[in-house]
Amino acid sequence: METVTDQYNQNQLVNEFKAVVADAEALLKATANIGDDKLAELRVKAEETLRNAKQRMMEIQSDLVANTKAAAQATDEYVHENPWRSIGLATSLGVVIGLLISRR
């Protein structure tokens, strides 16, 4: 199972990729009136690449959501099956965080 950090990195990557796609689409729209044939060919190719990239991005995002839901469900099941262990772990974690914060 993926760690929380891996999921965060994937989510961050998806967000950055969305920004790149949006910028590329804006660039294509801004150059739409330029009539050079070679530029028109490049624009068509870029639009196709963007379309494919968007589709792949949606697939990655769906996978990320599914993995996050699976991790949450596994955590929920563990907590219900082991309530005292979960309470002990949460208490220990709270104490460690409290100690780290108090040192500053």
HUMO-V510717 format. One record per residue. N is the residue number from 1. RES is the residue in one letter. PSI is psi in degrees with one decimal (999 if undefined). Layout:
n->(N;N)
res->(RES;RES)
psi->(PSI;PSI)
This chain:
n->(1;2;3;4;5;6;7;8;9;10;11;12;13;14;15;16;17;18;19;20;21;22;23;24;25;26;27;28;29;30;31;32;33;34;35;36;37;38;39;40;41;42;43;44;45;46;47;48;49;50;51;52;53;54;55;56;57;58;59;60;61;62;63;64;65;66;67;68;69;70;71;72;73;74;75;76;77;78;79;80;81;82;83;84;85;86;87;88;89;90;91;92;93;94;95;96;97;98;99;100;101;102;103;104)
res->(M;E;T;V;T;D;Q;Y;N;Q;N;Q;L;V;N;E;F;K;A;V;V;A;D;A;E;A;L;L;K;A;T;A;N;I;G;D;D;K;L;A;E;L;R;V;K;A;E;E;T;L;R;N;A;K;Q;R;M;M;E;I;Q;S;D;L;V;A;N;T;K;A;A;A;Q;A;T;D;E;Y;V;H;E;N;P;W;R;S;I;G;L;A;T;S;L;G;V;V;I;G;L;L;I;S;R;R)
psi->(145.2;152.5;167.2;-37.8;-42.5;-42.0;-39.9;-43.6;-40.3;-42.9;-41.7;-41.6;-43.2;-43.8;-42.2;-38.4;-38.2;-39.8;-41.3;-43.9;-43.5;-42.2;-41.2;-40.5;-40.6;-39.4;-42.6;-40.9;-36.6;-30.0;10.7;-28.9;-7.7;129.0;10.4;134.1;-41.7;-39.0;-37.0;-40.2;-44.9;-38.4;-43.3;-44.5;-41.7;-39.3;-40.7;-42.9;-41.4;-40.7;-45.5;-41.0;-40.3;-42.3;-45.2;-38.9;-40.7;-38.5;-44.1;-42.0;-40.2;-42.6;-41.1;-43.0;-42.1;-42.1;-39.6;-42.5;-39.8;-41.1;-41.3;-40.2;-42.0;-40.7;-44.0;-44.4;-42.0;-44.3;-39.4;-34.0;-28.5;66.5;-40.1;-37.7;-41.4;-42.0;-42.8;-42.3;-44.8;-40.7;-45.1;-44.6;-41.3;-40.2;-45.0;-45.6;-42.1;-42.8;-42.0;-40.2;-39.0;-20.4;-23.7;999)
